[in-house]
Amino acid sequence: MELKDGLTPQKIRLLQNLERNPYINDEELSNAIGYIYKSSVIKLKNFLEKIGYISLPLYQIDYGKLAKNKLSIVNAIIMFDGDYTYVRDLLSLIECYKTFYPVIEQGYPAYLISFFVTEEGKIRKILEYLKERGVILHHELFKQNYRWYFKYPKFSIKKDPDLFTPNFEFAEIKFPDMRYGKYEGHLNFCDTRLVMHLEVGTGTLSKIRKWEYEKFGNSFSYPQLKNSYKKLTKKRIASKYYNIRPVPNKECHRGLVLLRCEDFEMTKRLIFNIGKNKRVFEKITYWKSLGKKKNYGVIQFYYDSIFFTKFLMGIDNIEEIVEKKMFFLRTFPTNYWRNQSISMEYYDLKKQELHFPYNKFFEAVKNKIDQDADIGVLEKRIEL
């Protein structure tokens, strides 16, 4: 047994089965693990959730399949000289945000923010305005037209130091298709509401039904929600997954790395080999810088200190890498973080299109800054 975290064969088999089939039910999971009673696997799964090896189930949304018009994600690295909370609350007025990740300071405080975008120039305009007003110091934008691909950690009962050693090689590999899909057919109101709940893991359909009625006055029947769920998952508009961490949550850290070789084929080979058969959880995708139009391989790591220390020691020795950017995500305080689902309340059911009111967002930001400037808020620099 591994002394570090006490992973038994049953725990490893449970994690492996959730990785291979996120839709597996508790009875099937019991049979796969070798338990007689379903209650035993429920208890084991709850334990692994409690200590942070696995998350509650979530769903990755294929944004290309949602609407007739094109939707993408723009990731913004924003540096500022001020208070995290103030910047977060101000930029939250751009209601089409997806996530706020606070980045450990490397000279200045920074946020990595993802926005849902139908007109990328409008997001750039708002950020340029914030820079002109001195609220932010710098921003760099990257467009993401690809889904995240998950590479799960490899576990072993025996101690194996090699599992915590990255692969710095360019072995040939068959790359998965991570492109967004295309609009496949009509979405009704119930579908659009369910998309938002699945993306952020609200819970069971019964819980979603209750939430929709109590918070928004929407009366969906259970069969309605079930039919929408079947539609969304069958068309792979929503795909279920678990975050499966390499170590318990209290020992696990998160970081984001952008790598670029002159040859993008080499970039892809490198990012898909680094964590191959290693004890690290990776989410992999591609970004393109909106300024210099350069393509990057992107890895979001869930790592323990051993793996990432070796990664940092080895990455500088890879001559093929011409550019790298590393961001270490703060885990505390948690109120610096923020995330939400895609804003389907702006979805036009008749046209089957999604458009965001950027002028409304811009005016909200501008009014907030004007008010704060009048009372001297922008002249202050709050202790971080």
ZALODREN-876080 format. One line per field, with one value per residue (C-alpha): residue number from 0; residue in three letters; x, y, z. Coordinates in nm, 4 decimals. Layout:
! residues N
num	NUM_...
residuo	ALA_...
c1	X_...
c2	Y_...
c3	Z_...
! end
This chain:
! residues 384
num	0_1_2_3_4_5_6_7_8_9_10_11_12_13_14_15_16_17_18_19_20_21_22_23_24_25_26_27_28_29_30_31_32_33_34_35_36_37_38_39_40_41_42_43_44_45_46_47_48_49_50_51_52_53_54_55_56_57_58_59_60_61_62_63_64_65_66_67_68_69_70_71_72_73_74_75_76_77_78_79_80_81_82_83_84_85_86_87_88_89_90_91_92_93_94_95_96_97_98_99_100_101_102_103_104_105_106_107_108_109_110_111_112_113_114_115_116_117_118_119_120_121_122_123_124_125_126_127_128_129_130_131_132_133_134_135_136_137_138_139_140_141_142_143_144_145_146_147_148_149_150_151_152_153_154_155_156_157_158_159_160_161_162_163_164_165_166_167_168_169_170_171_172_173_174_175_176_177_178_179_180_181_182_183_184_185_186_187_188_189_190_191_192_193_194_195_196_197_198_199_200_201_202_203_204_205_206_207_208_209_210_211_212_213_214_215_216_217_218_219_220_221_222_223_224_225_226_227_228_229_230_231_232_233_234_235_236_237_238_239_240_241_242_243_244_245_246_247_248_249_250_251_252_253_254_255_256_257_258_259_260_261_262_263_264_265_266_267_268_269_270_271_272_273_274_275_276_277_278_279_280_281_282_283_284_285_286_287_288_289_290_291_292_293_294_295_296_297_298_299_300_301_302_303_304_305_306_307_308_309_310_311_312_313_314_315_316_317_318_319_320_321_322_323_324_325_326_327_328_329_330_331_332_333_334_335_336_337_338_339_340_341_342_343_344_345_346_347_348_349_350_351_352_353_354_355_356_357_358_359_360_361_362_363_364_365_366_367_368_369_370_371_372_373_374_375_376_377_378_379_380_381_382_383
residuo	MET_GLU_LEU_LYS_ASP_GLY_LEU_THR_PRO_GLN_LYS_ILE_ARG_LEU_LEU_GLN_ASN_LEU_GLU_ARG_ASN_PRO_TYR_ILE_ASN_ASP_GLU_GLU_LEU_SER_ASN_ALA_ILE_GLY_TYR_ILE_TYR_LYS_SER_SER_VAL_ILE_LYS_LEU_LYS_ASN_PHE_LEU_GLU_LYS_ILE_GLY_TYR_ILE_SER_LEU_PRO_LEU_TYR_GLN_ILE_ASP_TYR_GLY_LYS_LEU_ALA_LYS_ASN_LYS_LEU_SER_ILE_VAL_ASN_ALA_ILE_ILE_MET_PHE_ASP_GLY_ASP_TYR_THR_TYR_VAL_ARG_ASP_LEU_LEU_SER_LEU_ILE_GLU_CYS_TYR_LYS_THR_PHE_TYR_PRO_VAL_ILE_GLU_GLN_GLY_TYR_PRO_ALA_TYR_LEU_ILE_SER_PHE_PHE_VAL_THR_GLU_GLU_GLY_LYS_ILE_ARG_LYS_ILE_LEU_GLU_TYR_LEU_LYS_GLU_ARG_GLY_VAL_ILE_LEU_HIS_HIS_GLU_LEU_PHE_LYS_GLN_ASN_TYR_ARG_TRP_TYR_PHE_LYS_TYR_PRO_LYS_PHE_SER_ILE_LYS_LYS_ASP_PRO_ASP_LEU_PHE_THR_PRO_ASN_PHE_GLU_PHE_ALA_GLU_ILE_LYS_PHE_PRO_ASP_MET_ARG_TYR_GLY_LYS_TYR_GLU_GLY_HIS_LEU_ASN_PHE_CYS_ASP_THR_ARG_LEU_VAL_MET_HIS_LEU_GLU_VAL_GLY_THR_GLY_THR_LEU_SER_LYS_ILE_ARG_LYS_TRP_GLU_TYR_GLU_LYS_PHE_GLY_ASN_SER_PHE_SER_TYR_PRO_GLN_LEU_LYS_ASN_SER_TYR_LYS_LYS_LEU_THR_LYS_LYS_ARG_ILE_ALA_SER_LYS_TYR_TYR_ASN_ILE_ARG_PRO_VAL_PRO_ASN_LYS_GLU_CYS_HIS_ARG_GLY_LEU_VAL_LEU_LEU_ARG_CYS_GLU_ASP_PHE_GLU_MET_THR_LYS_ARG_LEU_ILE_PHE_ASN_ILE_GLY_LYS_ASN_LYS_ARG_VAL_PHE_GLU_LYS_ILE_THR_TYR_TRP_LYS_SER_LEU_GLY_LYS_LYS_LYS_ASN_TYR_GLY_VAL_ILE_GLN_PHE_TYR_TYR_ASP_SER_ILE_PHE_PHE_THR_LYS_PHE_LEU_MET_GLY_ILE_ASP_ASN_ILE_GLU_GLU_ILE_VAL_GLU_LYS_LYS_MET_PHE_PHE_LEU_ARG_THR_PHE_PRO_THR_ASN_TYR_TRP_ARG_ASN_GLN_SER_ILE_SER_MET_GLU_TYR_TYR_ASP_LEU_LYS_LYS_GLN_GLU_LEU_HIS_PHE_PRO_TYR_ASN_LYS_PHE_PHE_GLU_ALA_VAL_LYS_ASN_LYS_ILE_ASP_GLN_ASP_ALA_ASP_ILE_GLY_VAL_LEU_GLU_LYS_ARG_ILE_GLU_LEU
c1	0.0000_0.1208_0.2053_0.1619_-0.2131_-0.3289_-0.4649_-0.6029_-0.6777_-1.0492_-0.9905_-0.7735_-1.0298_-1.3037_-1.1001_-1.0147_-1.3770_-1.4983_-1.2311_-1.3286_-1.7042_-1.8293_-2.1887_-2.1376_-2.3999_-2.3287_-2.4434_-2.2166_-1.9346_-1.9831_-1.9519_-1.6445_-1.4685_-1.5702_-1.8096_-2.1235_-2.3265_-2.3890_-2.3745_-2.0046_-1.9127_-2.1269_-1.9391_-1.6034_-1.6934_-1.8129_-1.4849_-1.2768_-1.4892_-1.4459_-1.0659_-1.0578_-0.9424_-1.2541_-1.4932_-1.8670_-1.9704_-1.9487_-2.0239_-1.8078_-2.0224_-1.9477_-2.0125_-2.0011_-2.3223_-2.5276_-2.6139_-2.6184_-2.3760_-2.0147_-1.9234_-1.5713_-1.3792_-1.1310_-0.8869_-0.7477_-0.4370_-0.4887_-0.2344_-0.3288_-0.2053_-0.4838_-0.7286_-0.8320_-1.1869_-1.2381_-1.1068_-1.3084_-1.6328_-1.5734_-1.4967_-1.7925_-2.0063_-1.8979_-2.1637_-2.0363_-1.7390_-1.6775_-1.4050_-1.1837_-0.8577_-0.6332_-0.2699_0.0172_0.1881_0.4958_0.5567_0.1914_-0.1360_-0.3025_-0.6187_-0.6681_-1.0242_-1.2218_-1.5017_-1.7686_-1.7428_-1.9431_-1.7649_-1.4074_-1.3437_-1.6043_-1.4204_-1.0947_-1.2615_-1.3751_-1.0329_-0.8609_-1.0908_-0.9975_-0.6318_-0.6877_-0.8552_-0.5661_-0.7719_-0.5575_-0.1950_-0.1750_-0.3846_-0.3021_-0.5759_-0.5891_-0.8679_-0.9771_-1.1700_-1.1105_-1.2544_-1.0404_-0.8981_-0.8506_-0.5473_-0.6020_-0.3382_-0.1940_-0.2092_-0.0050_-0.0174_0.3596_0.5801_0.7012_0.9045_0.8881_0.5153_0.6114_0.8714_0.7471_0.8153_1.0131_0.9981_0.8430_0.7161_0.4639_0.1079_-0.2432_-0.3990_-0.7640_-1.0118_-1.0810_-1.2544_-1.5929_-1.8813_-2.1496_-2.5074_-2.7166_-3.0768_-3.3357_-3.2895_-3.5958_-3.6135_-3.5750_-3.2630_-3.1000_-3.1690_-3.0336_-2.7110_-2.6299_-2.6900_-2.4889_-2.1860_-2.1503_-2.2675_-2.5889_-2.6830_-2.9571_-3.2480_-3.4775_-3.2569_-3.2399_-3.6197_-3.6616_-3.3973_-3.5543_-3.8953_-3.7863_-3.5304_-3.6752_-4.0375_-3.9790_-4.2082_-4.0357_-4.1668_-3.9204_-3.9895_-3.9138_-3.5752_-3.5014_-3.5770_-3.3561_-3.0793_-3.1009_-3.0930_-2.7924_-2.5855_-2.6796_-2.5729_-2.2661_-2.3590_-2.2894_-2.0332_-1.9995_-1.6623_-1.4986_-1.1919_-0.9662_-0.6703_-0.3334_-0.3279_-0.5821_-0.7047_-0.5054_-0.1829_-0.2893_-0.2035_-0.3102_-0.1094_-0.1454_0.1376_0.1496_0.4190_0.5176_0.7654_0.8333_0.6604_0.3069_0.3217_0.6134_0.4183_0.1308_0.3614_0.5259_0.2094_0.0502_0.3624_0.4533_0.1985_0.1605_0.1293_0.2220_0.0541_-0.0789_-0.4186_-0.3999_-0.6531_-0.5074_-0.6168_-0.4830_-0.4895_-0.4080_-0.2830_-0.5021_-0.2133_0.0696_-0.1477_0.0762_-0.0440_0.0210_-0.0230_-0.1934_-0.1846_-0.3834_-0.2054_-0.3447_-0.0168_0.1638_0.4852_0.7137_0.5879_0.5848_0.9289_1.0670_0.8694_1.0222_1.3710_1.3401_1.1392_1.4234_1.6390_1.4041_1.5695_1.2688_1.0580_1.0824_0.8284_0.6646_0.4294_0.3565_0.0789_0.0400_-0.3169_-0.3858_-0.5920_-0.6564_-0.8609_-1.1333_-1.3440_-1.0914_-1.2209_-1.5428_-1.7075_-2.0410_-2.2032_-2.2585_-2.5219_-2.8035_-3.0529_-2.9293_-3.0143_-3.2681_-3.4918_-3.6533_-3.3283_-3.1318_-2.8509_-2.6604_-2.5531_-2.4253_-2.5192_-2.1638_-2.2795_-2.4769_-2.1686_-1.9501_-2.1923_-2.2109_-1.8299_-1.8003_-2.0653_-1.9001_-1.5606_-1.7062_-1.8798_-1.5668_-1.3529_-1.5879_-1.5472_-1.1720_-1.1776_-0.9461_-0.6846_-0.6468_-0.4304_-0.5643_-0.3277_-0.3238
c2	0.0000_0.3487_0.5165_0.8680_0.8556_0.5007_0.4192_0.0656_-0.1437_-0.0696_0.3061_0.2928_0.0839_0.3295_0.6240_0.4383_0.3474_0.7040_0.8163_0.5613_0.6001_0.9071_0.7899_0.4614_0.4096_0.2896_-0.0665_-0.0995_0.0593_-0.1933_-0.4808_-0.3304_-0.2824_-0.6188_-0.5100_-0.7069_-0.4157_-0.0863_0.0959_0.0082_0.1858_0.4876_0.5119_0.4812_0.7423_0.9831_0.9348_1.0119_1.3216_1.4355_1.4205_1.5737_1.2982_1.3461_1.6321_1.6173_1.5389_1.8282_1.8690_2.0199_2.2166_2.2114_2.5781_2.5203_2.3175_2.5681_2.8300_2.9082_3.1972_3.1392_3.1388_3.1151_3.1856_3.4669_3.4247_3.7481_3.7791_4.1050_4.2797_4.5600_4.7582_4.7369_4.5123_4.1707_4.2055_4.5466_4.4330_4.1118_4.2911_4.5562_4.3057_4.0932_4.3704_4.2166_3.9532_3.7079_3.6053_3.2361_3.2180_3.4429_3.2738_3.4820_3.4367_3.4412_3.7762_3.7994_4.1709_4.2767_4.1118_3.9378_3.7630_3.5036_3.5632_3.3703_3.5381_3.3871_3.5876_3.6440_3.9720_3.9669_4.3281_4.4438_4.2732_4.4299_4.7733_4.7437_4.6318_4.9116_5.1578_5.0131_5.0538_5.4166_5.4863_5.3270_5.0444_4.7779_4.8017_4.5379_4.2769_3.9959_3.8110_3.4545_3.2976_2.9407_2.7518_2.4085_2.1967_2.0805_1.7292_1.5473_1.3322_1.1567_1.0560_0.7083_0.5471_0.2617_0.0631_0.0452_0.3465_0.4555_0.7798_0.7747_0.8566_1.2019_1.2667_1.4527_1.3324_1.5911_1.4160_1.4592_1.1081_1.0712_1.0570_1.0479_1.3771_1.3843_1.6026_1.8900_2.1277_2.2638_2.0977_2.2645_2.3580_2.0436_2.1433_2.3365_2.4050_2.4888_2.6976_2.3963_2.2891_2.6286_2.6436_2.2930_2.3753_2.6377_2.4001_2.1132_2.3317_2.4362_2.1125_2.2299_1.8692_1.6213_1.6957_1.7097_1.9722_2.1698_2.1547_2.2924_2.5610_2.6827_2.7145_2.8790_3.1201_3.1990_3.0833_2.8344_2.5314_2.2385_1.8863_1.6103_1.4406_1.7729_1.7986_1.4319_1.4684_1.7760_1.5901_1.3003_1.5417_1.7368_1.4305_1.2261_1.5106_1.5620_1.9239_1.8393_1.5711_1.4446_1.4279_1.4181_1.6096_1.3293_1.4720_1.2967_1.3571_1.4721_1.8261_1.9765_1.8557_1.9479_2.2719_2.4219_2.5932_2.6922_2.6642_2.7993_2.6474_2.7282_2.5699_2.7104_2.4042_2.3679_1.9918_1.9799_2.1924_1.9443_1.6460_1.8008_1.8945_1.5542_1.3675_1.5633_1.3906_1.0653_0.7758_1.0072_1.0880_1.4262_1.5477_1.7665_1.9605_2.0300_2.2694_2.5237_2.9026_3.1629_3.5056_3.7798_4.0221_3.8252_3.5445_3.2758_2.9275_2.7870_2.4500_2.4951_2.2643_2.3249_2.1128_1.9627_1.8623_1.7823_1.9600_1.6733_1.6620_2.0363_2.0868_1.8390_2.0093_2.3482_2.2006_2.0312_2.2671_2.5192_2.2490_2.1925_2.3776_2.3408_2.5638_2.9232_3.0702_2.9713_3.1420_3.0022_3.1002_2.9613_2.9895_3.1133_2.8805_3.1268_3.3242_3.1472_3.4629_3.5851_3.3084_3.3300_3.1150_3.0853_2.9022_3.0449_3.3198_3.1469_3.4113_3.6059_3.3151_3.4009_3.0934_3.2004_3.2660_3.0010_3.2533_3.3852_3.7486_3.9425_4.3101_4.4444_4.8063_4.7385_4.5836_4.8765_5.1319_4.9461_4.9416_5.3067_5.4222_5.2307_5.3849_5.7356_5.6985_5.5642_5.8374_6.1011_5.9708_5.9068_5.5262_5.5060_5.7144_5.4565_5.1502_4.8872_4.6501_4.3095
c3	0.0000_-0.0800_0.2458_0.1106_0.0738_0.1450_-0.2001_-0.1948_-0.5062_-0.4598_-0.4508_-0.7616_-0.9506_-0.8541_-0.9846_-1.3053_-1.3729_-1.3203_-1.5664_-1.8321_-1.7919_-1.6015_-1.6563_-1.4697_-1.1983_-0.8456_-0.9112_-1.2155_-1.0183_-0.7369_-0.9834_-1.1472_-0.8145_-0.6711_-0.3964_-0.3165_-0.1821_-0.3627_-0.0284_-0.0013_-0.3237_-0.2300_0.0990_-0.0778_-0.3399_-0.0711_0.1151_-0.1961_-0.2598_0.0993_0.0942_-0.2530_-0.4873_-0.6995_-0.7583_-0.7867_-1.1464_-1.3917_-1.7614_-2.0329_-2.2782_-2.6504_-2.7254_-3.0998_-3.0810_-2.8852_-3.1447_-3.5151_-3.4708_-3.3745_-3.0072_-2.8670_-2.5491_-2.5034_-2.2164_-2.0769_-1.8620_-1.6753_-1.4540_-1.2175_-0.9190_-0.6669_-0.4910_-0.6222_-0.4972_-0.6555_-0.9947_-0.9786_-0.8959_-1.1617_-1.4389_-1.3312_-1.4817_-1.8127_-1.7566_-2.0190_-1.8030_-1.7382_-1.4713_-1.2604_-1.1603_-0.9301_-1.0255_-0.7770_-0.8183_-1.0368_-0.9903_-0.9978_-0.9002_-1.1934_-1.2952_-1.5638_-1.6826_-1.9439_-2.1362_-2.3602_-2.6803_-2.9967_-3.0833_-2.9577_-3.0572_-2.8030_-2.5155_-2.6279_-2.6366_-2.2734_-2.1544_-2.3465_-2.1733_-1.8329_-1.9218_-2.0260_-1.6918_-1.5027_-1.3521_-1.5198_-1.6278_-1.8987_-2.0741_-2.3134_-2.5000_-2.6290_-2.8323_-2.7595_-3.0267_-2.8777_-2.5999_-2.3102_-2.3383_-2.0080_-1.9269_-1.5964_-1.3407_-1.3338_-0.9908_-0.8481_-0.5254_-0.5156_-0.4713_-0.8135_-0.8239_-1.2039_-1.1872_-1.0600_-1.3337_-1.6438_-1.9988_-2.1926_-2.5268_-2.8697_-2.9338_-3.2157_-3.0897_-3.2335_-3.1368_-3.0280_-3.2141_-2.9744_-3.2149_-3.1157_-3.2937_-3.5064_-3.4308_-3.4617_-3.3994_-3.2038_-2.8324_-2.6251_-2.3081_-2.0788_-2.2724_-2.2333_-1.8595_-1.8071_-1.9945_-1.7315_-1.4404_-1.5878_-1.6532_-1.2893_-1.1251_-0.9579_-0.8781_-0.9604_-1.1913_-0.8885_-0.7274_-1.0528_-1.0843_-0.7327_-0.7859_-1.1100_-0.9506_-0.6253_-0.7752_-1.1173_-1.1143_-1.3986_-1.3681_-1.5377_-1.4920_-1.4135_-1.7530_-1.9259_-1.7567_-1.8202_-2.1926_-2.2118_-2.0318_-2.2788_-2.5728_-2.4444_-2.3558_-2.6642_-2.8929_-2.6723_-2.6182_-2.2538_-2.1652_-1.8108_-1.6350_-1.2949_-1.1849_-1.0592_-0.8733_-0.8325_-0.4564_-0.1954_-0.2443_0.0441_-0.1235_-0.4762_-0.6563_-0.9882_-1.2555_-1.6188_-1.8703_-2.2261_-2.4463_-2.8018_-3.0399_-3.3864_-3.5306_-3.3891_-3.4516_-3.2074_-2.9607_-2.9658_-2.9277_-2.6238_-2.4356_-2.4905_-2.3766_-2.0623_-1.8393_-2.0327_-1.7854_-1.4984_-1.1701_-1.2766_-1.3958_-1.7057_-1.9072_-2.2503_-2.5230_-2.7768_-2.7589_-3.0227_-2.9200_-3.0613_-3.0841_-3.2433_-3.3889_-3.2405_-3.1469_-2.7994_-2.6411_-2.3053_-2.0053_-1.6900_-1.4285_-1.1110_-0.9518_-0.6325_-0.5364_-0.6486_-1.0064_-1.0591_-0.9060_-1.1585_-1.4335_-1.3504_-1.3328_-1.6706_-1.8883_-1.9339_-2.0947_-2.3889_-2.6763_-2.9064_-2.6811_-2.8027_-2.5619_-2.2362_-1.9953_-1.6495_-1.4131_-1.0633_-0.9424_-0.5918_-0.3765_-0.0936_-0.0194_-0.2125_-0.2529_-0.5122_-0.7398_-0.9349_-1.1981_-1.3712_-1.6582_-2.0025_-1.9958_-2.1840_-2.0690_-2.3746_-2.6049_-2.8787_-2.8909_-3.2176_-3.4054_-3.2135_-3.1708_-2.8717_-2.8650_-2.5664_-2.5040_-2.4937_-2.4985_-2.1806_-2.0190_-2.1296_-1.9858_-1.6538_-1.6283_-1.7311_-1.4835_-1.1994_-1.2734_-1.3051_-0.9679_-0.8006_-0.9533_-0.8110_-0.4570_-0.4864_-0.4906_-0.7924_-0.6148_-0.3399_-0.3405_-0.1010_0.0772_-0.0911
! end
